Amino acid sequence: MPKDEGGSFVTYEESVQTFWGEEQKAIGQLYHQASSELRKAFMAGNAELITDVHHFLRGLVQTRKILIEYRQQPGAQINVISRSLGLTRSGLYFRLEKIGLDPSDFRDPRFTVIRDLLPRSKVLAPLQAKIFGVE
């Protein structure tokens, strides 16, 4: 049974609630920041930045969907994950390519929330840096 920061045991439900609470907070912050940048880009007429924000948000949604499946089915084969998402195996690989991540990134226990996965992405990390001006 998992323990909290104080060393007390927590139930599975509490650990899931904490995990998804942190995940929702991280996604909410990214969405809020991206929306703010989108408004600025729209007001400035910066079509390139509007497109980048759109691609970033779309990639964020796809990453989260895949992450959820990997968390609900740890150790599952790529075929199982692709079926859960309503995709073929090739379709899932295509999505992974579009977001710049590999199945191994989702299986790695060090990357349990979306903010841990974004820096690993060959596509989303550069977009994030470009949109938010972060290196």
N, C-alpha and C positions, 0 to 999 in steps of 0.2 A: 504494500500500500504506500503511495507517495506521501511525502512530508512537505509541510509548508515551510516558509522561511524561519519560523520559530522552532522547527523540529517536531511539531505536532503532526499526527497522522491526519490526512484528509481523504475523503471518499473519492471514488472515481468521478462521480458527478461534479464534485467541487473542483477537482483538477481540470475537468473538461470545461467547466464554466469559467475558470480562471484563464485557461488557455484561450478560449474563444473571446473572452472579454478583452484580453491583451491584443488579440488579432483584430478585433473590431475597432479598437482604439487606434491601432497603427494604420489600418485602412482608412478610417475616418480622417485622420490627420493628413494622410497622403491625398485623399480626395479633396479635402478642404484647400490644401495648398495648390493642387492642380487646378481646381475651380477658380481660385484667385488669379492664378497665372493665365488661365483661359480668358477671364474677363479683361485683364490687362492687354492681352494679345488682340482680343476682339476690338477693344477701344482704339488700339494703335493700328489696327488693320494689318497685323502681322500674320499672314496666312500660313507661313511656314511653322510658326510657333503653335498656332491653332491645330495644325495637323499633328505636330509632335505630341501635344497634350492629348489629343484624341487617341493616338497610337499607344501612349503610355497608359491611359485609363483602360483601354481595351486589353492591353497586356496584363494589367493588374487584375482585371476580372478573370481572364483566362488562367493566370497563375493561381489565383485563389481557388477556382473550380478544381484544378488539378491537385492542388495541395490538399483540399478537403478529401478528395478520393483517396489519396495516399495515406492520409491520417486515419480515415475510416477503415482502410484495408491494408494495414502495414504488412509489408513483405509480399504483397500481391504482384503477380506477373503483369507485364505491360498489357497483355490481352484482356485481363480482368479489369484493369483501370480503364482501358479504352471502351470496353462494353458498358461500364458504369456511366461513362460520359456520353454514351450514344454515338461513339465514333468507331471507325476501324482502327486497326493498329497503325496503319499508314497515316490516318487522319490525326491520331494523337502525336505521332512523330512530327507531323507537319506543324501542329500547334506548338509543340516544344521548340521546334526550330524558329517559329515566329516570335517566341518570347525569349529565345536565347538561353534555354536551360536544357539539361539532360535529365533522364529518369533518375540517375544517381544523385542529383541535387535534391530531389524530393525524398529519396530514401535515406539520405544522410541525417542522422539524429541531431547534428549541430544546427541544422536549418529547419526549425520547427515552426517559425512564423514568417509571414511574408516579408517583413523588413530584413530578415536574415537572408532570404533568397534573392532579393533585388540586386545586391552588389555582385552576386554570382552571374547574373544574367548578362550575356554579351549584347543584348538588345536594350533591355529596360534600364540597366545601369547608366549607359551613355545618354539615353533620353532623359532620365532623371537628372543627371548632371547638367544637361543642356537647359532643361526647363527651369530647374530651381537654382541654377548657377552654382552647383556644388561640385567640387572636385573629388 
